[in-house]
């Protein structure tokens, strides 16, 4: 019991202090975490699109004249859109929400 009381009197240092400061603004931190998770999901879209492109090409292998080019180009657009979405969501998760919370903590 005495050990617990002596630890409560000490100021926090390092990571525990950082977490204490970050949790004063929970909404920006949670928003940043959610956007980061969505960016991670969006980062898988290009791989999925490439898989579908390869599936289309292998499916028409002997006779490429039957290849559905608009469908393949659509998958290419999906890949490009996934990359752009990943960049936008990640930038928002890093720059927008946590920095707004940090600005509030610094200005206290």
C-alpha positions as MATLAB code, in Angstrom:
seq = 'XXXXXXXXXXXXXXXXXXXXXXXXXXXXXXXXXXXXXXXXXXXXXXXXXXXXXXXXXXXXXXXXXXXXXXXXXXXXXXXXXXXXXXXXXXXXXXXXXXXXXXXXXXXX';
ca = [
       0.000    0.000    0.000;
       2.826    2.401    0.878;
       4.510    1.614   -2.427;
       1.378    2.630   -4.362;
       1.112    5.954   -2.550;
       4.754    6.815   -3.196;
       4.341    6.135   -6.924;
       1.253    8.362   -7.150;
       3.216   11.354   -5.845;
       5.872   11.111   -8.577;
       5.295   12.939  -11.851;
       4.917   10.634  -14.828;
       7.717   10.496  -17.369;
       8.168    9.062  -20.825;
       5.451    7.002  -22.471;
       2.983    7.097  -19.551;
       3.091   10.928  -19.633;
       2.616   10.917  -23.407;
      -0.424    8.653  -23.127;
      -1.814   10.845  -20.344;
      -1.501   13.936  -22.553;
      -2.943   12.177  -25.597;
      -6.005   10.973  -23.722;
      -6.994   14.512  -22.747;
      -8.295   14.771  -26.319;
      -9.860   11.362  -26.978;
     -11.991   12.250  -30.011;
      -9.087   13.285  -32.281;
      -7.076   10.240  -31.226;
      -9.943    7.816  -31.849;
     -10.683    9.543  -35.184;
      -7.041    9.141  -36.189;
      -7.083    5.468  -35.255;
     -10.251    4.830  -37.252;
      -8.877    6.604  -40.316;
      -5.623    4.681  -39.997;
      -7.529    1.381  -39.914;
      -9.514    2.419  -43.011;
      -6.262    3.357  -44.765;
      -4.900   -0.104  -44.012;
      -7.997   -1.709  -45.518;
      -7.741    0.557  -48.583;
      -4.110   -0.479  -49.061;
      -5.295   -3.998  -49.943;
      -7.434   -2.816  -52.875;
      -4.555   -2.674  -55.405;
      -3.555   -6.253  -54.581;
      -7.128   -7.412  -54.973;
      -7.410   -5.592  -58.310;
      -4.183   -7.158  -59.584;
      -5.507  -10.574  -58.585;
      -8.668   -9.974  -60.634;
      -6.632   -8.712  -63.611;
      -4.468  -11.832  -63.561;
      -7.573  -13.983  -63.233;
      -9.075  -12.326  -66.347;
      -5.871  -12.760  -68.364;
      -5.339  -16.378  -67.339;
      -8.991  -17.152  -68.055;
      -8.596  -16.063  -71.676;
      -5.030  -17.323  -72.128;
      -5.041  -19.135  -75.450;
      -7.165  -16.528  -77.241;
      -6.518  -12.986  -76.006;
      -9.043  -11.570  -78.449;
     -11.782  -12.578  -75.985;
     -10.178  -10.547  -73.189;
     -12.646   -8.058  -71.702;
     -10.425   -4.962  -71.888;
     -12.899   -2.530  -70.250;
     -13.178   -4.899  -67.293;
      -9.383   -5.094  -66.970;
      -9.137   -1.301  -67.193;
     -11.825   -1.038  -64.517;
      -9.710   -3.198  -62.231;
      -6.755   -0.932  -63.010;
      -8.879    2.031  -61.961;
      -9.763    0.180  -58.766;
      -6.052   -0.303  -58.060;
      -5.305    3.365  -58.666;
      -8.292    4.417  -56.573;
      -7.128    2.163  -53.739;
      -3.698    3.775  -53.747;
      -5.165    7.281  -53.744;
      -7.669    6.388  -51.026;
      -4.885    4.901  -48.913;
      -2.772    8.048  -49.237;
      -5.687   10.358  -48.426;
      -6.907    8.366  -45.431;
      -3.414    7.892  -44.027;
      -2.588   11.576  -44.436;
      -5.834   12.506  -42.712;
      -5.204   10.021  -39.910;
      -1.713   11.351  -39.240;
      -2.015   15.051  -39.976;
      -5.590   16.017  -39.323;
      -6.902   14.446  -36.149;
      -3.927   13.738  -33.865;
      -2.243   17.042  -34.634;
      -5.421   18.942  -33.771;
      -5.497   17.148  -30.432;
      -1.799   17.786  -29.905;
      -2.250   21.477  -30.694;
      -4.889   21.668  -27.965;
      -2.593   19.916  -25.466;
       0.340   22.206  -26.287;
      -1.767   25.343  -26.025;
      -3.026   24.408  -22.527;
];
